[in-house]
Amino acid sequence: MKREYAIHDGKIEEVFQNDGCISVFENPDEAEKAFLVNNLLIDEHTLASALDPDELPRLEFEPTHLALIFKKPKQFSGEEGFVFHVLSLGIFFFKDKLVIVSPDDIPLFDGKLFFMVKNLQEAFLKAIYRIIHHYNHHLRVVNMMSDSLE
């Protein structure tokens, strides 16, 4: 599923036409993958890495963009018990566009972190910061559970 976002008045807002400067692909289908590879020239292996939970994080400099394969914690679900899962995602930073590819729904642009965003560079950094913040929250919960079990 593809979602488009634009920066308006210092905020990232979802737009419902294809003219947003930020595109988020959640669990992309084959047509969306083909679009990313053929139109945006994202390397097919790098795109597959963005969706592979076992992939190592890395930063790659491509001719048209920067590619960041990054780990994020999976949304906690009570059905899975107290298991900490991580997923990979790809953040592809172009001169005039930010593309995020994730295997699941990823609430990136909510909360106070995205109150004042002036440009794509800030959106890129704040998206990374949001994922790190989410990681820290999960690690605090793991530590609390570990302390209570001890």
TIVO-2410 file (N, C-alpha, C; in nm, 3 decimals):
# residues 150
REC num residu      c1      c2      c3 atome chaine
REC   1      M   0.084  -0.118   0.000     N      A
REC   1      M   0.000   0.000   0.000    CA      A
REC   1      M   0.088   0.124   0.000     C      A
REC   2      K   0.058   0.217  -0.084     N      A
REC   2      K   0.137   0.339  -0.097    CA      A
REC   2      K   0.061   0.455  -0.034     C      A
REC   3      R   0.135   0.532   0.047     N      A
REC   3      R   0.081   0.656   0.103    CA      A
REC   3      R   0.173   0.770   0.065     C      A
REC   4      E   0.113   0.884   0.038     N      A
REC   4      E   0.188   1.003   0.000    CA      A
REC   4      E   0.175   1.109   0.107     C      A
REC   5      Y   0.285   1.177   0.134     N      A
REC   5      Y   0.287   1.284   0.233    CA      A
REC   5      Y   0.356   1.406   0.173     C      A
REC   6      A   0.320   1.521   0.223     N      A
REC   6      A   0.383   1.646   0.180    CA      A
REC   6      A   0.411   1.730   0.304     C      A
REC   7      I   0.503   1.821   0.291     N      A
REC   7      I   0.537   1.913   0.400    CA      A
REC   7      I   0.461   2.043   0.375     C      A
REC   8      H   0.369   2.076   0.467     N      A
REC   8      H   0.289   2.199   0.458    CA      A
REC   8      H   0.296   2.271   0.591     C      A
REC   9      D   0.335   2.396   0.590     N      A
REC   9      D   0.339   2.480   0.710    CA      A
REC   9      D   0.412   2.412   0.825     C      A
REC  10      G   0.523   2.348   0.795     N      A
REC  10      G   0.605   2.286   0.898    CA      A
REC  10      G   0.555   2.153   0.950     C      A
REC  11      K   0.455   2.097   0.885     N      A
REC  11      K   0.400   1.968   0.927    CA      A
REC  11      K   0.400   1.870   0.810     C      A
REC  12      I   0.413   1.744   0.844     N      A
REC  12      I   0.400   1.640   0.742    CA      A
REC  12      I   0.256   1.593   0.742     C      A
REC  13      E   0.190   1.608   0.627     N      A
REC  13      E   0.049   1.574   0.616    CA      A
REC  13      E   0.028   1.477   0.501     C      A
REC  14      E  -0.062   1.383   0.521     N      A
REC  14      E  -0.093   1.289   0.414    CA      A
REC  14      E  -0.171   1.361   0.304     C      A
REC  15      V  -0.134   1.333   0.180     N      A
REC  15      V  -0.203   1.387   0.064    CA      A
REC  15      V  -0.258   1.270  -0.015     C      A
REC  16      F  -0.362   1.294  -0.090     N      A
REC  16      F  -0.429   1.183  -0.158    CA      A
REC  16      F  -0.413   1.188  -0.309     C      A
REC  17      Q  -0.312   1.258  -0.353     N      A
REC  17      Q  -0.274   1.254  -0.493    CA      A
REC  17      Q  -0.126   1.218  -0.497     C      A
REC  18      N  -0.075   1.189  -0.611     N      A
REC  18      N   0.063   1.141  -0.623    CA      A
REC  18      N   0.164   1.254  -0.635     C      A
REC  19      D   0.144   1.364  -0.565     N      A
REC  19      D   0.240   1.474  -0.575    CA      A
REC  19      D   0.310   1.502  -0.442     C      A
REC  20      G   0.309   1.408  -0.351     N      A
REC  20      G   0.378   1.426  -0.224    CA      A
REC  20      G   0.527   1.408  -0.241     C      A
REC  21      C   0.604   1.472  -0.155     N      A
REC  21      C   0.749   1.459  -0.161    CA      A
REC  21      C   0.798   1.342  -0.076     C      A
REC  22      I   0.706   1.278  -0.003     N      A
REC  22      I   0.739   1.161   0.079    CA      A
REC  22      I   0.642   1.050   0.040     C      A
REC  23      S   0.697   0.935   0.004     N      A
REC  23      S   0.616   0.818  -0.029    CA      A
REC  23      S   0.650   0.706   0.068     C      A
REC  24      V   0.547   0.644   0.123     N      A
REC  24      V   0.566   0.530   0.213    CA      A
REC  24      V   0.497   0.410   0.150     C      A
REC  25      F   0.575   0.305   0.127     N      A
REC  25      F   0.522   0.181   0.070    CA      A
REC  25      F   0.521   0.077   0.181     C      A
REC  26      E   0.401   0.040   0.226     N      A
REC  26      E   0.385  -0.061   0.330    CA      A
REC  26      E   0.353  -0.194   0.263     C      A
REC  27      N   0.438  -0.292   0.285     N      A
REC  27      N   0.422  -0.424   0.224    CA      A
REC  27      N   0.390  -0.412   0.075     C      A
REC  28      P   0.485  -0.357  -0.002     N      A
REC  28      P   0.456  -0.330  -0.143    CA      A
REC  28      P   0.427  -0.458  -0.222     C      A
REC  29      D   0.330  -0.446  -0.313     N      A
REC  29      D   0.299  -0.559  -0.401    CA      A
REC  29      D   0.397  -0.558  -0.519     C      A
REC  30      E   0.381  -0.653  -0.609     N      A
REC  30      E   0.476  -0.667  -0.720    CA      A
REC  30      E   0.476  -0.544  -0.811     C      A
REC  31      A   0.361  -0.484  -0.835     N      A
REC  31      A   0.353  -0.366  -0.920    CA      A
REC  31      A   0.427  -0.248  -0.854     C      A
REC  32      E   0.411  -0.233  -0.724     N      A
REC  32      E   0.480  -0.124  -0.654    CA      A
REC  32      E   0.631  -0.149  -0.651     C      A
REC  33      K   0.672  -0.274  -0.633     N      A
REC  33      K   0.815  -0.307  -0.638    CA      A
REC  33      K   0.872  -0.275  -0.776     C      A
REC  34      A   0.798  -0.310  -0.881     N      A
REC  34      A   0.843  -0.280  -1.018    CA      A
REC  34      A   0.855  -0.130  -1.039     C      A
REC  35      F   0.761  -0.053  -0.985     N      A
REC  35      F   0.769   0.093  -0.995    CA      A
REC  35      F   0.895   0.144  -0.926     C      A
REC  36      L   0.924   0.094  -0.806     N      A
REC  36      L   1.042   0.139  -0.732    CA      A
REC  36      L   1.171   0.105  -0.806     C      A
REC  37      V   1.177  -0.013  -0.865     N      A
REC  37      V   1.298  -0.056  -0.936    CA      A
REC  37      V   1.310   0.015  -1.071     C      A
REC  38      N   1.203   0.020  -1.147     N      A
REC  38      N   1.210   0.072  -1.284    CA      A
REC  38      N   1.204   0.225  -1.291     C      A
REC  39      N   1.119   0.287  -1.211     N      A
REC  39      N   1.101   0.432  -1.220    CA      A
REC  39      N   1.196   0.510  -1.129     C      A
REC  40      L   1.216   0.460  -1.006     N      A
REC  40      L   1.302   0.532  -0.912    CA      A
REC  40      L   1.445   0.479  -0.910     C      A
REC  41      L   1.470   0.373  -0.986     N      A
REC  41      L   1.603   0.313  -1.000    CA      A
REC  41      L   1.661   0.265  -0.868     C      A
REC  42      I   1.573   0.212  -0.782     N      A
REC  42      I   1.619   0.149  -0.658    CA      A
REC  42      I   1.667   0.009  -0.694     C      A
REC  43      D   1.786  -0.025  -0.651     N      A
REC  43      D   1.844  -0.155  -0.679    CA      A
REC  43      D   1.752  -0.266  -0.628     C      A
REC  44      E   1.730  -0.368  -0.709     N      A
REC  44      E   1.639  -0.476  -0.674    CA      A
REC  44      E   1.683  -0.549  -0.547     C      A
REC  45      H   1.812  -0.571  -0.532     N      A
REC  45      H   1.864  -0.638  -0.412    CA      A
REC  45      H   1.845  -0.550  -0.288     C      A
REC  46      T   1.868  -0.422  -0.302     N      A
REC  46      T   1.850  -0.329  -0.189    CA      A
REC  46      T   1.704  -0.322  -0.149     C      A
REC  47      L   1.615  -0.323  -0.247     N      A
REC  47      L   1.472  -0.324  -0.217    CA      A
REC  47      L   1.433  -0.452  -0.144     C      A
REC  48      A   1.484  -0.565  -0.188     N      A
REC  48      A   1.456  -0.691  -0.118    CA      A
REC  48      A   1.512  -0.688   0.024     C      A
REC  49      S   1.627  -0.623   0.042     N      A
REC  49      S   1.687  -0.611   0.175    CA      A
REC  49      S   1.598  -0.531   0.269     C      A
REC  50      A   1.529  -0.432   0.214     N      A
REC  50      A   1.440  -0.349   0.297    CA      A
REC  50      A   1.324  -0.429   0.354     C      A
REC  51      L   1.293  -0.542   0.293     N      A
REC  51      L   1.179  -0.622   0.336    CA      A
REC  51      L   1.221  -0.753   0.404     C      A
REC  52      D   1.352  -0.774   0.417     N      A
REC  52      D   1.405  -0.898   0.475    CA      A
REC  52      D   1.438  -0.876   0.622     C      A
REC  53      P   1.369  -0.945   0.714     N      A
REC  53      P   1.392  -0.923   0.857    CA      A
REC  53      P   1.532  -0.966   0.904     C      A
REC  54      D   1.601  -1.046   0.824     N      A
REC  54      D   1.734  -1.093   0.862    CA      A
REC  54      D   1.847  -1.010   0.801     C      A
REC  55      E   1.812  -0.908   0.728     N      A
REC  55      E   1.913  -0.828   0.659    CA      A
REC  55      E   1.989  -0.740   0.757     C      A
REC  56      L   2.117  -0.722   0.731     N      A
REC  56      L   2.199  -0.635   0.815    CA      A
REC  56      L   2.176  -0.489   0.778     C      A
REC  57      P   2.170  -0.400   0.877     N      A
REC  57      P   2.156  -0.257   0.846    CA      A
REC  57      P   2.279  -0.205   0.772     C      A
REC  58      R   2.257  -0.110   0.685     N      A
REC  58      R   2.370  -0.054   0.610    CA      A
REC  58      R   2.328   0.077   0.542     C      A
REC  59      L   2.427   0.149   0.499     N      A
REC  59      L   2.408   0.273   0.426    CA      A
REC  59      L   2.479   0.258   0.292     C      A
REC  60      E   2.408   0.287   0.184     N      A
REC  60      E   2.465   0.276   0.050    CA      A
REC  60      E   2.445   0.407  -0.024     C      A
REC  61      F   2.547   0.447  -0.099     N      A
REC  61      F   2.539   0.566  -0.181    CA      A
REC  61      F   2.523   0.525  -0.326     C      A
REC  62      E   2.405   0.548  -0.380     N      A
REC  62      E   2.374   0.515  -0.519    CA      A
REC  62      E   2.388   0.642  -0.602     C      A
REC  63      P   2.394   0.630  -0.735     N      A
REC  63      P   2.409   0.750  -0.818    CA      A
REC  63      P   2.296   0.852  -0.803     C      A
REC  64      T   2.172   0.804  -0.779     N      A
REC  64      T   2.059   0.897  -0.774    CA      A
REC  64      T   2.004   0.919  -0.633     C      A
REC  65      H   2.052   0.839  -0.536     N      A
REC  65      H   1.993   0.849  -0.403    CA      A
REC  65      H   2.084   0.784  -0.298     C      A
REC  66      L   2.047   0.808  -0.175     N      A
REC  66      L   2.110   0.742  -0.061    CA      A
REC  66      L   2.014   0.634  -0.013     C      A
REC  67      A   2.065   0.515   0.014     N      A
REC  67      A   1.980   0.404   0.059    CA      A
REC  67      A   2.023   0.363   0.199     C      A
REC  68      L   1.929   0.364   0.292     N      A
REC  68      L   1.954   0.324   0.429    CA      A
REC  68      L   1.865   0.205   0.460     C      A
REC  69      I   1.928   0.091   0.489     N      A
REC  69      I   1.855  -0.026   0.537    CA      A
REC  69      I   1.867  -0.021   0.688     C      A
REC  70      F   1.755  -0.020   0.755     N      A
REC  70      F   1.750   0.013   0.896    CA      A
REC  70      F   1.662  -0.089   0.967     C      A
REC  71      K   1.690  -0.114   1.092     N      A
REC  71      K   1.608  -0.205   1.172    CA      A
REC  71      K   1.508  -0.124   1.254     C      A
REC  72      K   1.390  -0.182   1.273     N      A
REC  72      K   1.290  -0.120   1.359    CA      A
REC  72      K   1.221  -0.229   1.438     C      A
REC  73      P   1.175  -0.197   1.558     N      A
REC  73      P   1.102  -0.299   1.634    CA      A
REC  73      P   0.965  -0.323   1.572     C      A
REC  74      K   0.924  -0.448   1.573     N      A
REC  74      K   0.791  -0.483   1.524    CA      A
REC  74      K   0.689  -0.436   1.627     C      A
REC  75      Q   0.576  -0.390   1.581     N      A
REC  75      Q   0.471  -0.347   1.672    CA      A
REC  75      Q   0.437  -0.462   1.767     C      A
REC  76      F   0.427  -0.431   1.894     N      A
REC  76      F   0.401  -0.534   1.994    CA      A
REC  76      F   0.259  -0.586   1.979     C      A
REC  77      S   0.246  -0.717   1.990     N      A
REC  77      S   0.116  -0.782   1.984    CA      A
REC  77      S   0.106  -0.879   2.100     C      A
REC  78      G   0.000  -0.873   2.175     N      A
REC  78      G  -0.018  -0.960   2.291    CA      A
REC  78      G  -0.026  -1.107   2.254     C      A
REC  79      E  -0.068  -1.138   2.130     N      A
REC  79      E  -0.079  -1.278   2.090    CA      A
REC  79      E   0.056  -1.346   2.079     C      A
REC  80      E   0.161  -1.269   2.056     N      A
REC  80      E   0.293  -1.327   2.038    CA      A
REC  80      E   0.367  -1.346   2.171     C      A
REC  81      G   0.305  -1.311   2.280     N      A
REC  81      G   0.374  -1.320   2.408    CA      A
REC  81      G   0.474  -1.208   2.423     C      A
REC  82      F   0.574  -1.231   2.502     N      A
REC  82      F   0.674  -1.127   2.528    CA      A
REC  82      F   0.798  -1.152   2.443     C      A
REC  83      V   0.780  -1.149   2.313     N      A
REC  83      V   0.891  -1.172   2.221    CA      A
REC  83      V   0.922  -1.040   2.151     C      A
REC  84      F   1.049  -1.007   2.145     N      A
REC  84      F   1.094  -0.883   2.082    CA      A
REC  84      F   1.139  -0.915   1.940     C      A
REC  85      H   1.064  -0.867   1.841     N      A
REC  85      H   1.097  -0.890   1.701    CA      A
REC  85      H   1.142  -0.759   1.638     C      A
REC  86      V   1.232  -0.770   1.543     N      A
REC  86      V   1.272  -0.653   1.465    CA      A
REC  86      V   1.248  -0.683   1.318     C      A
REC  87      L   1.224  -0.577   1.244     N      A
REC  87      L   1.203  -0.585   1.100    CA      A
REC  87      L   1.301  -0.490   1.033     C      A
REC  88      S   1.325  -0.512   0.907     N      A
REC  88      S   1.405  -0.419   0.828    CA      A
REC  88      S   1.311  -0.323   0.756     C      A
REC  89      L   1.363  -0.209   0.724     N      A
REC  89      L   1.293  -0.116   0.636    CA      A
REC  89      L   1.396  -0.039   0.558     C      A
REC  90      G   1.354   0.017   0.448     N      A
REC  90      G   1.444   0.094   0.364    CA      A
REC  90      G   1.400   0.238   0.358     C      A
REC  91      I   1.497   0.327   0.373     N      A
REC  91      I   1.472   0.470   0.357    CA      A
REC  91      I   1.560   0.514   0.241     C      A
REC  92      F   1.497   0.564   0.136     N      A
REC  92      F   1.569   0.603   0.016    CA      A
REC  92      F   1.553   0.755   0.000     C      A
REC  93      F   1.663   0.824   0.010     N      A
REC  93      F   1.662   0.970   0.011    CA      A
REC  93      F   1.714   1.023  -0.122     C      A
REC  94      F   1.623   1.081  -0.199     N      A
REC  94      F   1.655   1.141  -0.328    CA      A
REC  94      F   1.670   1.292  -0.309     C      A
REC  95      K   1.712   1.360  -0.413     N      A
REC  95      K   1.727   1.506  -0.407    CA      A
REC  95      K   1.596   1.575  -0.371     C      A
REC  96      D   1.486   1.528  -0.428     N      A
REC  96      D   1.358   1.595  -0.407    CA      A
REC  96      D   1.247   1.501  -0.358     C      A
REC  97      K   1.285   1.382  -0.306     N      A
REC  97      K   1.185   1.286  -0.263    CA      A
REC  97      K   1.244   1.194  -0.157     C      A
REC  98      L   1.159   1.155  -0.064     N      A
REC  98      L   1.195   1.058   0.039    CA      A
REC  98      L   1.101   0.939   0.022     C      A
REC  99      V   1.159   0.819   0.008     N      A
REC  99      V   1.080   0.698  -0.012    CA      A
REC  99      V   1.112   0.602   0.102     C      A
REC 100      I   1.008   0.555   0.169     N      A
REC 100      I   1.025   0.460   0.279    CA      A
REC 100      I   0.952   0.333   0.242     C      A
REC 101      V   1.022   0.220   0.254     N      A
REC 101      V   0.965   0.090   0.222    CA      A
REC 101      V   0.971   0.005   0.347     C      A
REC 102      S   0.855  -0.047   0.389     N      A
REC 102      S   0.847  -0.124   0.512    CA      A
REC 102      S   0.756  -0.246   0.490     C      A
REC 103      P   0.787  -0.359   0.556     N      A
REC 103      P   0.701  -0.476   0.540    CA      A
REC 103      P   0.568  -0.466   0.615     C      A
REC 104      D   0.552  -0.366   0.701     N      A
REC 104      D   0.426  -0.351   0.774    CA      A
REC 104      D   0.395  -0.203   0.796     C      A
REC 105      D   0.281  -0.179   0.857     N      A
REC 105      D   0.238  -0.042   0.888    CA      A
REC 105      D   0.339   0.021   0.982     C      A
REC 106      I   0.378   0.142   0.952     N      A
REC 106      I   0.479   0.209   1.032    CA      A
REC 106      I   0.434   0.352   1.060     C      A
REC 107      P   0.391   0.381   1.182     N      A
REC 107      P   0.350   0.517   1.214    CA      A
REC 107      P   0.472   0.606   1.236     C      A
REC 108      L   0.517   0.670   1.131     N      A
REC 108      L   0.639   0.751   1.141    CA      A
REC 108      L   0.613   0.898   1.165     C      A
REC 109      F   0.509   0.953   1.109     N      A
REC 109      F   0.494   1.097   1.105    CA      A
REC 109      F   0.389   1.150   1.201     C      A
REC 110      D   0.382   1.091   1.320     N      A
REC 110      D   0.287   1.140   1.418    CA      A
REC 110      D   0.363   1.186   1.543     C      A
REC 111      G   0.295   1.256   1.629     N      A
REC 111      G   0.355   1.300   1.754    CA      A
REC 111      G   0.430   1.431   1.742     C      A
REC 112      K   0.488   1.471   1.853     N      A
REC 112      K   0.556   1.600   1.862    CA      A
REC 112      K   0.684   1.606   1.781     C      A
REC 113      L   0.742   1.490   1.749     N      A
REC 113      L   0.867   1.488   1.674    CA      A
REC 113      L   0.853   1.553   1.538     C      A
REC 114      F   0.733   1.552   1.482     N      A
REC 114      F   0.714   1.605   1.348    CA      A
REC 114      F   0.633   1.734   1.346     C      A
REC 115      F   0.644   1.808   1.454     N      A
REC 115      F   0.569   1.933   1.462    CA      A
REC 115      F   0.626   2.038   1.367     C      A
REC 116      M   0.757   2.056   1.368     N      A
REC 116      M   0.818   2.156   1.281    CA      A
REC 116      M   0.919   2.088   1.187     C      A
REC 117      V   0.876   2.062   1.067     N      A
REC 117      V   0.961   2.002   0.966    CA      A
REC 117      V   0.969   2.101   0.851     C      A
REC 118      K   1.090   2.145   0.820     N      A
REC 118      K   1.106   2.248   0.717    CA      A
REC 118      K   1.136   2.191   0.579     C      A
REC 119      N   1.201   2.073   0.575     N      A
REC 119      N   1.244   2.020   0.446    CA      A
REC 119      N   1.260   1.868   0.454     C      A
REC 120      L   1.298   1.809   0.342     N      A
REC 120      L   1.315   1.664   0.336    CA      A
REC 120      L   1.426   1.613   0.426     C      A
REC 121      Q   1.533   1.692   0.438     N      A
REC 121      Q   1.643   1.650   0.525    CA      A
REC 121      Q   1.595   1.633   0.668     C      A
REC 122      E   1.516   1.726   0.716     N      A
REC 122      E   1.461   1.715   0.852    CA      A
REC 122      E   1.364   1.597   0.862     C      A
REC 123      A   1.284   1.575   0.761     N      A
REC 123      A   1.192   1.461   0.762    CA      A
REC 123      A   1.270   1.331   0.767     C      A
REC 124      F   1.378   1.321   0.691     N      A
REC 124      F   1.465   1.203   0.690    CA      A
REC 124      F   1.523   1.179   0.830     C      A
REC 125      L   1.580   1.281   0.890     N      A
REC 125      L   1.641   1.266   1.021    CA      A
REC 125      L   1.538   1.237   1.130     C      A
REC 126      K   1.423   1.301   1.121     N      A
REC 126      K   1.319   1.278   1.222    CA      A
REC 126      K   1.258   1.138   1.209     C      A
REC 127      A   1.251   1.085   1.087     N      A
REC 127      A   1.203   0.948   1.069    CA      A
REC 127      A   1.299   0.850   1.137     C      A
REC 128      I   1.428   0.871   1.118     N      A
REC 128      I   1.528   0.786   1.183    CA      A
REC 128      I   1.518   0.802   1.335     C      A
REC 129      Y   1.505   0.924   1.381     N      A
REC 129      Y   1.494   0.949   1.525    CA      A
REC 129      Y   1.369   0.882   1.583     C      A
REC 130      R   1.259   0.885   1.508     N      A
REC 130      R   1.134   0.822   1.555    CA      A
REC 130      R   1.152   0.672   1.573     C      A
REC 131      I   1.224   0.609   1.480     N      A
REC 131      I   1.250   0.465   1.490    CA      A
REC 131      I   1.340   0.436   1.609     C      A
REC 132      I   1.441   0.518   1.629     N      A
REC 132      I   1.531   0.500   1.744    CA      A
REC 132      I   1.453   0.518   1.875     C      A
REC 133      H   1.365   0.616   1.879     N      A
REC 133      H   1.282   0.640   1.997    CA      A
REC 133      H   1.193   0.518   2.025     C      A
REC 134      H   1.137   0.460   1.920     N      A
REC 134      H   1.053   0.341   1.932    CA      A
REC 134      H   1.137   0.224   1.987     C      A
REC 135      Y   1.258   0.208   1.936     N      A
REC 135      Y   1.350   0.106   1.984    CA      A
REC 135      Y   1.376   0.123   2.133     C      A
REC 136      N   1.408   0.245   2.174     N      A
REC 136      N   1.437   0.272   2.315    CA      A
REC 136      N   1.318   0.237   2.404     C      A
REC 137      H   1.199   0.267   2.358     N      A
REC 137      H   1.079   0.233   2.435    CA      A
REC 137      H   1.069   0.082   2.454     C      A
REC 138      H   1.091   0.006   2.347     N      A
REC 138      H   1.087  -0.140   2.358    CA      A
REC 138      H   1.196  -0.192   2.451     C      A
REC 139      L   1.314  -0.134   2.444     N      A
REC 139      L   1.423  -0.179   2.531    CA      A
REC 139      L   1.394  -0.149   2.678     C      A
REC 140      R   1.330  -0.037   2.705     N      A
REC 140      R   1.289  -0.008   2.843    CA      A
REC 140      R   1.192  -0.112   2.895     C      A
REC 141      V   1.097  -0.153   2.811     N      A
REC 141      V   1.000  -0.254   2.851    CA      A
REC 141      V   1.071  -0.387   2.875     C      A
REC 142      V   1.164  -0.423   2.789     N      A
REC 142      V   1.239  -0.548   2.807    CA      A
REC 142      V   1.316  -0.543   2.938     C      A
REC 143      N   1.380  -0.432   2.967     N      A
REC 143      N   1.454  -0.417   3.093    CA      A
REC 143      N   1.361  -0.427   3.215     C      A
REC 144      M   1.244  -0.364   3.206     N      A
REC 144      M   1.149  -0.372   3.317    CA      A
REC 144      M   1.102  -0.515   3.340     C      A
REC 145      M   1.074  -0.588   3.232     N      A
REC 145      M   1.032  -0.727   3.246    CA      A
REC 145      M   1.146  -0.812   3.301     C      A
REC 146      S   1.265  -0.786   3.256     N      A
REC 146      S   1.381  -0.861   3.306    CA      A
REC 146      S   1.402  -0.835   3.454     C      A
REC 147      D   1.390  -0.710   3.496     N      A
REC 147      D   1.403  -0.676   3.639    CA      A
REC 147      D   1.296  -0.745   3.722     C      A
REC 148      S   1.172  -0.747   3.671     N      A
REC 148      S   1.064  -0.807   3.750    CA      A
REC 148      S   1.081  -0.959   3.758     C      A
REC 149      L   1.137  -1.021   3.655     N      A
REC 149      L   1.160  -1.165   3.658    CA      A
REC 149      L   1.276  -1.202   3.752     C      A
REC 150      E   1.373  -1.113   3.762     N      A
REC 150      E   1.486  -1.139   3.853    CA      A
REC 150      E   1.439  -1.134   3.996     C      A
***
